[in-house]
Amino acid sequence: MARGEGVRVYDDNGKEYIEGLSGLWCASLGFSEKRLVEAARRQLDLLPYYHTFRGRSTPVVAELAERLIDLAPVPMSKVFFAGSGSEANDTAIKLVWYYQEARGYPNKRKIISRKNAYHGVTIATASLTGLPINHKNFGIPLPGFIHASCPFPYKNARPGETEEAYATRLAQELDDLVTREGADTIGAFIAEPIMGAGGVIVPPQGYFEKIQAVLHKHDILAIADEVICGFGRTGNMFGSETVGYRPDILTAAKAISSGYQPISAVMISDGIYQVIADKSAEIGTFGHGFTYSAHPVCAAVALETLKIYEEMDIVSVVRAKAPLFFEGLNALRDHPMVAEVRGAGLIAAVELARDTKNRVPFEASEAVPAYLIERAQEYGLIMRPIGDAIVLCPPLVISSEDIKEIHTRLGRALDDTYNMVRERGLL
Ligand code: PLP
């Protein structure tokens, strides 16, 4: 890709594409927001680098931390900055371990994640990730990382099971898992409010409420991975609000800077902070931090991004656009290959199937979603195939005209795919 303008990117032949995935779910303000360029330039002039070790910080970083604490979906107290979603989640794991050890529970170290989760690719966060492709041949997951069932109504709810009943069953499964492993060995549970890279999977009604009752019962910390869901994407400032999750630790990245600079954040509650602060005072220091943690240029761009979200009232913008976005996608449900449309705000998945009524997928080897993505690319729409679905996560600044343009280009690609499938006798 050679350049960007609004929600569009242009390749080195000059071909135009609507970026239907905001790059990697991150460029919420599109690809040419000059205020972010200026914010970076100003900070580069003023102080291009400094760190947050040895009790130091910079005004821009302090301001960003305060802004995030103001926005947090539950009362949070302190923010640790890092350079990526993986580093943020890696840090969250270490904070859990440190906290549990400091309060006298050194064995509470196991972390429960979920199948289909995506939390990153460092050694520890790839272990949290619940996708086989990130484990295969790496000797991952490491011991101590456990994967519970993921809430995937389309694939895993039983015939006739209500959302409530499905959520109750998943909570019971989690309770059983904790009991089997031993609650005294489990430190935390981590979840994306709506799973992104697993296929934009929306939990059933009541899921997080029931899951959290299990976590409370067993004294297990709740971590929300808001790396994709944060900053308006799902129609609330954080996905946790959309699904009724009240985390003790929250990680964010991507849209925090609209992807213009690499920066992530870990927010922690005051209860966790106090335990960690007391322990580190006792043992000398808190031995964690990266050279580029709280990089002032990244922080300046993130702060400007948050200012723009505030001025735009990003949550209202997303809520205003979501009905049109889903109206056009839901219209595809009449298509003989579309089995389900799901999502929230401006993130969605369109699930394809050979037999939509009985939810029978195409064979993986037939690569039907990949073919659709290729056709869409021909028509100038970038999306991504995940399993049997194709996913969309356009920049939040997308206009109504461009939302309709996504529908048109996607519809044409779907028709081409249907023709291919029929020609090859795959239906
Ligand atoms: N968590 C979630 C939910 C993500 O979607 C991602 C990346 O897509 C990550 C964590 C990892 O972020 P990064 O690629 O910045 O390390």
Residues whose N, C-alpha, C, O or C-beta is under 5 A from the ligand:
A	BS01	PLP	S84 G85 S86 E87 Y118 H119 G120 E192 G196 D225 V227 I228
